[in-house]
Amino acid sequence: MDTDKKLHILAERLRYIQDILGHRENDHSRLLASELAEIQTLEKNWTQERRIKALETLEELFDFAEKQLEQELTPMDRVRIVRHSQRICLKDILENVYDNYTEIGGQDEYSIDPSIVIARAYITRRSRGKAVHQPVMVIGQEKGHGQEFRNGGSVKPWGNAKALHYMKVAETENIPIHTYVFTPGAYPIEDYPGAAQQIAKNLYEMSALKVPVVAIFSEGGSGGAEAIALADMRLMLSHGYYSVISPEGAAAIEGRLRQGQRATPELIEACAKNLKITAEDNVRFGYIDRIIQEPPLGARPEHFDFFKLLRQEVVAATDEVFLKFKGIKFFRAMGVRRMERRRKQGAYTTENFYVRWGLNSTAKEDLLARRYARHARMSRWASRDTRPGKEKFLAGLHDVGWSVYSFFKYDFLRKHQKVVVHALEEVGAEAQYVVGKLLAPWRAVRSMFNAKPTLNHGKAKELTELSYWEDPAAGSGWRWVSPRAKEDRAITCPNAVTHGCLDLWAPDLFGDHAGVCSYCGHHFSMEPHWFVNNICDPGSVYEFNAEIEAGNPLAYPDLDKKLDEAKKRTGMKSACRTFEARIDNTRVVVAMLTGTFRGGSVGAAEGEKFFQAAERALKKRFPFIAYVHGTAGIRIQEGTNGVIQMPRCTMAVRRYIDAGGLYMVIYDTNSYAGPVASFLGCSPYQFSVRSANIGFAGPGVIKETTGVDIPPDYHRAYRALSRGHIQGIWDRRELRANCIQALLTMGGRNVYYR
């Protein structure tokens, strides 16, 4: 290699170091810049031998400095590494990790969404002296190397839809799936099918995929990452990050910045550190299984040894998942453990170690059970359960008792009862037909001699005259009335300018009218107590898990103080209330996200309560209702402890629905982000109160990430209805009647009253 080319390469390495250090000054980078500038200035007067020797010395200095810098990297430095245009991308991985592949999605700028790449690939291994080609479906976000049309790896809804389609193809072909997460987050667009509803659909379907999924993280940004990352094994590159939000986004929220304002570099650095986004953090939390060690300052396309390591790690992870379900696996399991020891020593190979990548029907069911148990354990440590030990023990006995009761009543006795009832129905129908035929002549003769029936004037009057309708909400018809109804003041409807609404008197608006404008029908926000007291039967509400409270698992600055203020103000311990109740004497389990507690944001405690509510509804065969009084998304101060609730709670919901339950979601006020893009958005029965806003990201976030100004009604309920996200829009005054109707007409086979 000539000296000019070596100098160019060293200059590129220096520029890379300066890029990832950002605004920070560093002794190592200053020294490298000085030495490189000196050689570039003087080397023209040197002999060839002296040039070569000086460049070799400088290369050694670069290697030493990079290793030293590796030890000093901050979390924000790692963010800059994964965002850099020299970072490896999925195309590099396909070329260097897999032996052969055909790309079937994301080809250049002409694809439906170039931010997602899908490939049918093969890995070739040796078995008994023969080459064995093991097929795999590879799916991931593609950032490219400065390719602007890739949109930085931010996938649009139809890109995630294509990813899900080929996951189902892999399930049909019974081959494993490798997903590579290279995204800062999903593109926040609500055009059909909508970012939130498509991510929710991906999570719902992935939770029940009957093939193993291995996910590898480089840059994992919130819901965009989760859209393809619900996996049986999750690996992470050592310089990667996995977070609920970007450090810049967190800084904008923490700094309460207005549109157009920029956060200071110091605040962004602090947020990156406080969010605990690194690979080591996520392994410690239990959300990542293993770290793949990269070269100093991150893997780049020229690091071919790293691709060999990545190949072996991915193959080993896939082997481990399959070996959990193999019949004869004793010696190969020993081999996996031996490879684990050799992995820690830095030298091992999987090329001559063969595991067949295929599952039978029994193993597939076992795979789903293990996947559910794996996610059920996640994040439980991150929530506080202040119940005494005795109360926890009694709650456990209660759950066991209901499980046994439900098994015998619904799974055992009713199963045989249904067989007998169905048989009797068939016999009765046959007998009715035969008897009808035999008695037909007699009925004909009798009708010839019978006189015409006399007219019942009372019945005729009842059928022909108008009935008197009495409005149940008229004149203090509600059991609970908002405290705002006691205010003696006028309220102006926000639609007054366009609809000509007159001012409303607060006692009427928040009392008799339940927060609904009597002129245009606009729904003002109401307190969560309104739903609990006016929809549920009087005296039927029994709250459970109230002692599970929101905490501060990341020790995030000032969060404890903010949580204490919210608990004191609302009288609640988290943003989620879970309770049993009756609606028109039908028993239901309700999980309610309340916007009055930290905006209804979901963290580990809220996710745990929602998860347990879904399990309780399954055990008791009760309908499960999620009432969303309001949610701002995942609580950013809990980091990935909040993000993991998206796949975790979705799996609980999927299990409940597959068992034949009725899961219904009712949105009120504003519902955004992670919950809508997962365990709420996956329900087959979603309804909204009129005037609610439903979407993936708020107007400010969309403007910040895309630069696009959205119309004022972009997130309105009727838009969600038009794209199929929700199935109906309800008037708040008719909520109880509509809930009763839904309970009578919707749901699966195992709802208890069916």
C-alpha positions in Angstrom: 0.0 0.0 0.0 1.5 3.4 -1.0 2.1 6.1 1.6 -0.5 8.4 0.2 -3.2 5.8 0.6 -2.1 5.0 4.2 -2.2 8.7 5.0 -5.7 8.9 3.6 -6.9 5.9 5.7 -5.3 7.4 8.9 -7.0 10.7 8.2 -10.4 8.9 7.9 -9.7 7.1 11.2 -9.0 10.5 12.8 -12.2 12.0 11.4 -14.2 9.0 12.7 -12.7 9.5 16.2 -13.6 13.2 16.2 -17.1 12.4 15.0 -17.9 10.0 17.8 -16.4 12.2 20.4 -18.7 15.0 19.3 -18.0 18.3 21.0 -15.7 16.8 23.6 -12.0 17.6 23.6 -9.7 14.7 24.1 -6.0 14.4 24.6 -5.8 11.3 22.4 -7.5 12.9 19.5 -5.4 16.0 19.8 -2.2 14.0 19.9 -3.3 12.0 16.8 -4.2 15.1 14.9 -0.9 16.7 15.7 1.2 13.7 14.7 -0.8 13.2 11.5 -0.4 16.9 10.5 3.3 16.8 11.2 3.8 13.7 8.9 1.6 15.2 6.2 3.7 18.4 6.3 7.2 16.8 6.4 6.9 13.4 4.7 7.4 14.9 1.2 11.1 15.6 2.1 11.7 12.2 3.7 13.1 9.1 2.1 10.7 6.2 1.3 12.2 4.1 4.1 11.6 6.9 6.6 8.1 7.5 5.4 7.2 3.8 5.8 8.7 3.6 9.3 6.9 6.9 10.4 3.6 5.6 9.1 4.0 2.3 10.9 4.7 4.1 14.1 1.7 6.3 13.6 -0.5 3.3 12.9 0.6 1.8 16.2 -0.2 5.1 17.9 -3.7 5.0 16.4 -4.2 1.4 17.5 -3.1 2.3 21.1 -5.2 5.5 21.2 -8.3 3.7 19.9 -8.0 1.1 22.7 -7.6 3.8 25.3 -10.6 5.7 23.9 -12.6 2.5 24.0 -12.3 2.5 27.8 -13.5 6.1 28.0 -16.6 6.0 25.8 -19.7 7.6 27.3 -23.2 6.3 26.5 -23.7 9.3 24.1 -20.4 8.3 22.3 -22.0 4.9 21.7 -25.0 6.6 20.2 -22.8 8.5 17.8 -21.0 5.3 16.9 -24.2 3.5 15.8 -25.4 6.5 13.9 -22.2 7.0 12.0 -22.2 6.4 8.2 -19.2 4.1 8.6 -21.2 1.8 10.9 -21.9 -1.7 9.6 -25.3 -2.1 8.2 -27.6 -5.0 7.3 -26.3 -5.2 3.7 -22.8 -5.7 5.1 -24.0 -8.4 7.4 -25.8 -10.3 4.6 -22.7 -10.2 2.5 -20.3 -11.3 5.2 -22.2 -13.5 7.6 -24.5 -15.6 5.4 -23.3 -17.9 2.6 -26.0 -17.1 0.1 -29.1 -14.9 0.1 -31.8 -13.4 -2.1 -33.2 -10.1 -1.2 -36.9 -10.0 -1.3 -37.7 -6.6 0.2 -36.1 -3.2 0.5 -34.2 -3.0 -2.8 -32.9 0.5 -3.2 -35.1 3.5 -3.6 -37.6 1.7 -5.8 -38.8 -0.5 -3.0 -42.1 -0.1 -1.1 -40.0 0.9 1.9 -36.2 0.9 1.6 -35.8 1.3 5.4 -36.6 -2.4 5.8 -34.6 -5.2 4.1 -35.8 -8.8 3.9 -33.7 -11.7 2.6 -34.1 -15.5 2.3 -30.6 -16.6 3.3 -28.6 -19.8 3.9 -25.9 -20.7 6.4 -23.7 -23.7 5.3 -22.3 -26.0 7.9 -20.6 -29.4 7.9 -22.3 -32.6 9.1 -20.7 -36.0 8.7 -18.4 -34.7 6.1 -21.2 -33.1 4.0 -22.2 -29.5 3.5 -25.6 -28.7 5.0 -27.4 -25.6 3.9 -29.7 -24.3 6.7 -32.3 -21.8 5.5 -33.2 -18.7 7.5 -35.3 -15.6 7.0 -33.4 -12.4 7.7 -35.3 -9.2 8.4 -34.0 -5.9 9.6 -33.8 -2.1 9.3 -31.3 -0.8 6.7 -29.7 2.5 7.4 -27.2 2.2 4.6 -23.9 4.2 4.4 -25.2 7.7 4.0 -28.0 6.6 1.6 -30.7 9.2 2.2 -33.5 7.2 0.7 -33.1 4.7 3.5 -34.7 7.3 5.8 -32.1 6.5 8.5 -33.7 3.2 9.3 -37.0 4.7 10.3 -39.5 2.2 8.9 -43.0 3.3 7.7 -46.1 1.2 8.5 -46.1 -0.6 5.2 -42.4 -1.6 5.8 -43.4 -3.3 9.1 -46.3 -4.9 7.3 -44.0 -6.4 4.8 -41.7 -7.6 7.6 -44.7 -9.3 9.3 -45.7 -10.9 6.0 -42.4 -12.6 5.6 -42.3 -13.7 9.2 -45.5 -15.6 8.5 -43.8 -17.0 5.3 -41.0 -18.2 7.5 -43.5 -19.8 9.9 -45.1 -21.6 6.9 -41.7 -22.9 5.8 -40.7 -23.8 9.3 -37.4 -21.9 9.3 -36.0 -19.6 11.9 -36.0 -15.9 11.8 -33.0 -13.6 12.3 -33.9 -9.9 12.9 -31.4 -7.1 13.0 -32.4 -3.9 14.8 -30.9 -0.8 13.3 -33.5 1.9 13.9 -33.7 5.2 15.9 -37.5 4.6 15.9 -40.4 4.1 13.6 -41.5 6.8 11.2 -44.5 8.5 13.0 -47.0 8.5 10.2 -50.7 7.6 10.6 -51.5 6.9 7.0 -53.0 3.5 6.5 -52.2 1.1 8.1 -50.9 3.6 10.7 -47.6 3.3 12.6 -49.2 2.4 16.0 -51.6 -0.2 14.7 -49.0 -1.9 12.5 -46.5 -2.2 15.3 -49.2 -3.6 17.5 -50.1 -6.1 14.9 -46.5 -7.1 14.5 -46.1 -7.7 18.2 -49.4 -9.6 18.4 -48.5 -12.0 15.6 -44.8 -12.4 16.7 -45.9 -13.5 20.1 -47.4 -16.6 18.6 -44.9 -17.3 15.8 -44.2 -21.1 15.9 -40.6 -20.7 14.7 -37.6 -19.4 16.8 -36.7 -15.8 16.5 -33.2 -14.4 17.2 -32.9 -10.6 17.4 -29.6 -8.7 17.2 -29.5 -5.1 18.4 -27.3 -2.3 17.1 -29.6 0.7 17.5 -32.9 -0.1 19.2 -35.2 2.9 19.3 -38.5 2.2 21.3 -41.5 0.9 19.3 -39.6 0.9 16.0 -37.3 -1.7 17.5 -40.0 -3.8 19.1 -41.8 -4.1 15.8 -39.3 -6.9 14.8 -37.6 -7.7 18.2 -40.0 -9.9 20.1 -37.6 -12.9 20.2 -36.6 -16.1 22.0 -33.0 -14.9 22.1 -31.8 -11.3 22.0 -28.1 -10.4 21.4 -26.6 -6.9 21.3 -23.5 -5.5 19.7 -21.2 -4.1 22.4 -21.4 -0.5 21.1 -25.1 -0.6 20.5 -27.9 1.0 22.5 -31.5 0.1 23.3 -33.7 2.8 24.7 -37.2 4.1 25.2 -36.4 7.4 23.4 -33.4 9.1 21.8 -31.1 11.1 24.2 -32.1 14.2 22.3 -35.8 13.5 22.7 -35.3 12.9 26.4 -33.4 16.1 26.7 -36.2 18.0 25.0 -38.7 16.6 27.5 -36.5 17.1 30.5 -35.6 20.6 29.4 -39.2 21.4 28.5 -38.0 22.9 25.2 -40.4 24.6 22.9 -40.5 24.1 19.2 -37.3 25.2 17.5 -35.3 25.2 20.7 -32.2 22.9 21.0 -31.0 21.0 24.1 -27.5 21.7 25.3 -24.9 19.0 24.6 -24.4 18.6 28.4 -28.1 17.9 28.9 -28.1 15.3 26.1 -25.0 13.6 27.5 -26.7 13.5 31.0 -29.9 12.0 29.6 -28.0 9.3 27.6 -26.3 8.4 30.9 -29.4 8.4 33.0 -31.5 6.3 30.6 -29.1 3.3 31.0 -29.1 2.5 27.3 -25.9 0.5 26.8 -25.5 -3.2 26.1 -24.1 -3.8 29.7 -27.1 -2.0 31.2 -29.6 -4.1 29.2 -27.9 -7.4 30.0 -28.0 -6.4 33.7 -31.7 -5.7 33.4 -32.4 -9.1 31.7 -33.6 -7.7 28.4 -30.6 -8.8 26.4 -29.1 -12.3 26.7 -25.6 -11.8 25.4 -23.2 -9.1 24.2 -21.3 -9.5 20.9 -17.9 -7.8 21.4 -17.0 -5.4 18.7 -13.6 -4.0 17.7 -12.4 -0.8 19.4 -14.7 2.2 18.6 -17.3 0.0 16.9 -17.5 -2.4 13.9 -17.0 -1.0 10.4 -17.3 -2.8 7.0 -13.5 -3.5 6.9 -13.6 -5.5 10.1 -13.9 -8.9 8.6 -12.9 -10.8 11.7 -15.9 -9.2 13.5 -18.2 -10.7 10.8 -16.8 -14.2 11.6 -17.5 -13.7 15.3 -21.0 -12.3 14.5 -21.7 -15.4 12.3 -20.7 -17.8 15.1 -22.7 -15.9 17.8 -25.8 -15.8 15.6 -25.5 -19.5 14.7 -24.8 -20.5 18.4 -27.8 -18.5 19.6 -30.1 -20.2 17.0 -28.7 -23.6 18.0 -29.4 -22.9 21.7 -33.0 -22.1 21.0 -33.5 -25.3 19.0 -31.7 -27.5 21.4 -34.2 -26.6 24.1 -36.8 -28.5 22.2 -34.9 -31.5 20.8 -35.5 -35.0 22.0 -32.0 -36.5 22.1 -29.8 -33.5 23.0 -27.6 -34.5 25.9 -24.2 -34.5 24.2 -25.1 -31.5 22.0 -26.2 -29.6 25.1 -22.9 -30.3 26.6 -21.3 -29.0 23.5 -23.3 -25.8 23.8 -22.1 -25.3 27.4 -18.5 -26.1 26.3 -18.8 -23.5 23.5 -20.1 -21.0 26.1 -16.9 -21.5 28.1 -14.8 -21.2 25.0 -16.7 -18.0 24.0 -15.6 -16.4 27.3 -12.0 -17.4 26.4 -12.4 -15.7 23.0 -12.0 -18.8 20.7 -14.7 -21.2 19.5 -16.4 -22.4 16.3 -19.8 -23.7 15.4 -19.0 -24.7 11.9 -18.6 -28.4 12.6 -21.3 -28.5 15.3 -24.6 -29.4 13.7 -28.2 -28.8 15.0 -31.1 -29.3 12.7 -33.2 -26.2 12.5 -36.7 -27.5 12.5 -39.5 -28.2 15.1 -42.3 -30.6 15.2 -45.8 -29.7 16.3 -45.2 -30.6 20.0 -42.0 -28.6 20.1 -43.7 -25.6 18.6 -46.2 -25.5 21.4 -43.4 -25.8 23.9 -41.6 -22.9 22.1 -44.7 -20.6 22.7 -44.9 -21.6 26.3 -41.3 -20.8 26.9 -41.5 -17.5 25.1 -44.5 -16.5 27.3 -42.8 -17.6 30.5 -39.6 -15.7 29.5 -41.4 -12.4 29.0 -43.6 -12.9 32.1 -40.5 -12.9 34.2 -39.1 -9.7 32.7 -39.1 -6.4 34.6 -40.9 -7.7 37.7 -37.9 -6.6 39.8 -38.4 -3.0 38.5 -41.8 -2.5 40.2 -42.6 -2.1 43.9 -45.0 -4.5 45.5 -45.6 -3.2 49.1 -48.1 -5.9 50.1 -47.1 -7.8 53.2 -45.9 -11.4 52.7 -49.1 -12.8 54.1 -51.2 -10.8 51.7 -49.1 -12.0 48.7 -49.4 -15.6 49.9 -53.2 -15.3 50.1 -53.3 -13.7 46.7 -51.3 -16.6 45.3 -53.8 -19.1 46.9 -56.6 -17.1 45.4 -55.1 -17.5 41.9 -54.5 -21.2 42.4 -58.0 -21.7 43.6 -59.5 -19.9 40.7 -57.3 -21.9 38.3 -58.5 -25.2 39.7 -62.1 -24.0 39.8 -62.1 -22.8 36.2 -60.4 -26.0 35.0 -63.1 -28.2 36.5 -66.0 -26.0 35.7 -65.1 -24.8 32.2 -62.5 -27.2 30.8 -63.7 -30.4 32.3 -67.4 -30.4 33.2 -68.6 -27.9 30.6 -66.7 -29.7 27.9 -68.6 -32.9 28.5 -71.8 -31.0 29.2 -71.5 -29.3 25.8 -71.2 -32.7 24.1 -74.4 -33.9 25.8 -76.3 -30.7 25.2 -75.3 -30.6 21.5 -76.4 -34.3 21.1 -79.8 -33.5 22.8 -80.2 -30.4 20.5 -79.7 -32.5 17.4 -82.1 -35.2 18.6 -84.7 -32.6 19.6 -84.4 -30.9 16.2 -85.0 -34.2 14.4 -87.9 -35.1 16.7 -89.5 -31.7 16.2 -89.4 -32.1 12.5 -90.9 -35.6 12.6 -93.7 -34.6 15.1 -94.5 -31.5 12.9 -95.0 -33.7 9.9 -97.1 -36.2 11.7 -99.4 -33.5 13.3 -99.7 -31.4 10.1 -103.0 -33.0 8.9 -104.6 -32.6 12.4 -103.7 -29.0 12.6 -105.1 -28.3 9.2 -108.5 -29.9 10.2 -108.6 -28.0 13.5 -107.9 -24.6 11.8 -110.9 -25.1 9.6 -113.3 -25.2 12.6 -111.6 -22.7 15.0 -113.1 -19.2 15.2 -111.0 -16.1 14.5 -109.2 -14.8 17.5 -110.6 -11.8 19.3 -108.7 -8.6 19.2 -106.9 -7.7 22.4 -107.4 -3.9 22.6 -104.7 -3.5 25.3 -102.1 -5.2 23.1 -103.1 -3.3 20.0 -102.8 0.0 21.9 -99.3 -1.0 23.1 -98.1 -1.9 19.6 -99.6 1.0 17.8 -99.2 4.0 20.1 -95.9 5.9 20.7 -94.1 4.9 23.8 -92.8 7.5 26.3 -88.9 7.7 26.4 -87.3 8.8 29.6 -83.7 9.9 29.4 -81.7 8.1 32.1 -79.3 11.0 32.3 -81.9 13.6 32.8 -81.8 15.5 36.1 -79.0 14.1 38.2 -79.1 10.8 36.4 -75.4 10.0 37.0 -74.3 8.3 40.1 -71.0 10.3 40.1 -70.7 13.9 39.0 -67.5 15.8 38.3 -66.5 18.3 41.0 -66.3 20.9 38.2 -70.1 20.8 38.2 -70.1 22.8 41.4 -68.3 25.7 39.7 -70.6 28.6 38.9 -69.0 29.7 35.6 -69.5 29.6 31.8 -67.5 27.2 29.6 -66.7 28.0 25.9 -66.7 25.0 23.6 -63.5 24.8 21.4 -65.7 24.4 18.4 -67.6 27.7 19.1 -65.9 29.5 16.2 -66.7 26.9 13.6 -69.9 25.5 14.9 -71.5 28.5 16.6 -71.8 26.8 20.0 -73.1 29.0 22.8 -71.4 29.1 26.1 -72.3 26.3 28.5 -72.9 26.6 32.2 -70.5 24.3 34.1 -73.1 22.6 36.3 -75.0 21.5 33.2 -71.9 20.6 31.1 -70.1 18.6 33.8 -73.2 17.4 35.5 -76.2 16.4 33.4 -74.4 16.4 30.0 -71.4 14.3 31.2 -68.9 16.7 29.7 -70.6 16.7 26.2 -71.3 20.0 24.4 -75.1 20.1 23.9 -74.6 22.0 20.6 -71.9 20.2 18.6 -71.3 17.0 20.7 -67.6 17.9 21.6 -66.5 15.7 24.5 -64.5 17.5 27.2 -62.2 15.4 29.3 -63.7 13.9 32.5 -62.1 12.4 35.6 -61.4 8.6 35.6 -63.9 8.3 38.5 -66.7 9.0 36.0 -66.2 5.7 34.2 -65.8 3.7 37.4 -68.9 5.0 39.1 -71.3 5.5 36.1 -70.5 2.5 33.9 -70.0 -0.2 36.6 -72.8 -1.5 38.8 -73.1 0.3 42.2 -71.0 -1.4 44.9 -69.5 -3.9 42.5 -66.0 -2.6 42.1 -63.2 -4.6 43.8 -59.7 -3.3 43.2 -56.7 -5.7 43.2 -52.9 -5.2 43.1 -53.4 -1.6 44.3 -50.1 -1.9 46.4 -48.0 -2.4 43.2 -46.6 1.1 42.8 -44.5 3.0 40.3 -40.8 3.2 41.3 -37.5 4.5 40.0 -35.5 1.5 38.8 -32.9 3.6 37.0 -32.4 6.0 39.9 -33.3 8.7 37.4 -32.7 12.2 38.9 -35.8 13.9 40.4 -38.2 11.0 39.4 -38.8 9.9 43.0 -40.0 13.4 43.9 -42.2 13.6 40.8 -43.8 10.2 41.6 -44.4 11.2 45.2 -46.2 14.4 44.1 -48.4 12.4 41.7 -49.2 9.8 44.3 -50.2 12.5 46.8 -52.2 14.5 44.3 -54.2 11.5 42.8 -54.3 9.1 45.8 -53.0 6.4 43.4 -49.7 4.5 43.4 -49.3 4.1 39.7 -51.0 5.2 36.4 -52.9 1.9 36.2 -55.8 0.8 38.2 -57.0 -2.8 38.0 -60.3 -4.0 39.4 -63.1 -6.5 39.0 -66.6 -5.1 38.6 -70.1 -5.8 37.2 -71.7 -4.2 34.2 -75.4 -5.0 34.1 -74.6 -7.9 36.4 -71.9 -9.3 34.1 -68.6 -9.7 35.9 -65.6 -8.1 34.1 -61.9 -7.4 34.8 -60.9 -3.8 34.0 -57.4 -2.3 33.6 -57.6 1.5 33.5 -54.8 3.8 32.4 -55.4 7.2 34.1 -54.0 10.3 32.5 -54.1 12.2 35.8 -51.0 10.2 37.0 -47.9 11.3 35.1 -49.9 11.6 31.9 -50.9 7.9 32.1 -47.4 6.9 31.2 -46.6 3.2 31.4 -43.6 1.9 33.4 -42.8 -1.4 35.0 -45.5 -1.2 37.7 -48.2 -0.3 35.2 -47.1 -3.1 32.9 -47.1 -5.6 35.7 -50.6 -4.7 36.8 -51.9 -4.9 33.3 -50.2 -8.2 32.8 -51.7 -9.7 35.9 -55.1 -8.3 35.1 -55.0 -10.2 31.7 -54.0 -13.4 33.5 -56.7 -12.9 36.1 -59.3 -12.5 33.3 -58.0 -15.7 31.7 -58.2 -17.7 35.0 -61.7 -16.5 35.8 -63.1 -16.5 32.2 -64.2 -12.9 32.7 -64.3 -10.3 29.8 -61.3 -8.0 29.9 -61.8 -4.3 29.4 -59.0 -1.8 29.0 -60.3 1.7 29.6 -57.8 4.3 28.5 -58.6 7.5 30.3 -55.4 8.8 28.8 -51.8 7.7 28.1 -48.8 9.7 27.0 -46.9 6.5 26.1 -44.0 4.7 27.9 -42.5 6.5 30.9 -39.1 7.6 29.5 -37.5 7.8 33.0 -37.7 4.0 33.3 -35.9 3.4 30.0 -36.2 -0.1 28.7 -38.0 -1.2 31.8 -41.0 0.6 30.3 -40.3 -0.4 26.6 -40.3 -4.1 27.5 -44.0 -3.8 28.6 -44.9 -3.5 25.0 -44.1 -7.1 24.0 -44.7 -8.4 27.5 -48.3 -7.2 27.9 -49.1 -8.0 24.2 -48.2 -11.6 24.9 -50.6 -11.7 27.9 -53.4 -10.3 25.8 -52.7 -12.7 22.9 -52.8 -15.6 25.3 -56.1 -14.4 26.7 -57.7 -13.9 23.3 -56.4 -17.3 22.0 -58.1 -18.9 25.0 -61.4 -17.5 23.9 -61.8 -14.4 25.9 -63.3 -11.0 25.1 -60.7 -8.2 25.1 -62.2 -4.7 24.5 -60.4 -1.3 24.5 -62.1 2.0 25.1 -60.1 5.2 24.4 -60.9 8.5 26.0 -59.1 11.9 25.8 -55.5 11.4 24.4 -53.8 8.0 23.8 -50.4 7.9 22.2 -47.2 6.0 21.6 -46.1 2.6 23.1 -49.3 1.3 24.7 -51.4 2.1 21.6 -48.7 0.5 19.4 -48.8 -2.7 21.4 -51.2 -4.2 24.0 -54.0 -1.7 23.3 -53.7 -1.5 19.6 -53.8 -5.3 19.1 -57.4 -5.7 20.3 -59.9 -6.8 17.7 -62.6 -4.7 19.5 -61.4 -1.1 19.9 -63.8 1.8 20.4 -63.3 5.5 21.1 -65.2 8.2 22.9 -65.9 11.1 20.5 -63.3 13.9 20.4 -60.5 11.6 21.6 -57.0 11.6 20.0 -55.3 8.4 19.1 -51.9 8.0 17.5 -48.3 6.9 17.6 -46.6 10.2 18.2 -47.9 13.7 19.2 -47.8 16.7 16.8 -44.6 18.0 18.4 -42.7 14.7 18.0 -43.8 14.4 14.4 -42.6 17.9 13.6 -39.3 17.3 15.4 -38.5 14.0 13.6 -40.0 14.6 10.2 -40.2 18.4 9.8 -43.8 18.0 8.6 -46.6 20.1 10.0 -49.7 18.0 10.5 -53.3 19.2 10.4 -55.1 19.9 13.8 -57.4 16.9 13.4 -54.6 14.4 12.4 -55.1 12.2 15.4 -58.9 12.5 15.8 -60.9 9.4 16.5 -62.8 9.6 13.2 -59.5 9.4 11.4 -58.5 6.3 13.4 -61.9 4.9 12.4 -61.4 5.6 8.7 -58.2 3.6 8.6 -59.6 0.7 10.6 -57.7 1.2 13.9 -60.9 1.5 15.9 -64.3 -0.1 15.2 -66.6 2.6 16.4 -67.0 6.0 18.0 -69.2 6.2 21.1 -71.0 9.1 22.9 -69.8 9.2 26.5 -73.5 9.3 27.7 -74.1 6.0 26.0 -71.0 4.2 27.3 -72.8 1.9 29.7 -75.4 0.9 27.2 -72.8 0.2 24.5 -70.7 -1.8 26.9 -73.7 -3.9 27.8 -74.4 -4.5 24.2 -70.8 -5.4 23.5 -70.7 -7.9 26.3 -73.8 -9.6 24.9 -72.7 -9.8 21.3 -68.8 -9.9 21.2 -66.1 -12.2 22.4 -64.8 -15.7 22.2 -65.9 -19.1 23.3 -64.6 -19.0 26.9 -66.3 -16.0 28.3 -68.0 -17.4 31.4 -71.6 -16.3 30.8 -71.6 -17.8 27.3 
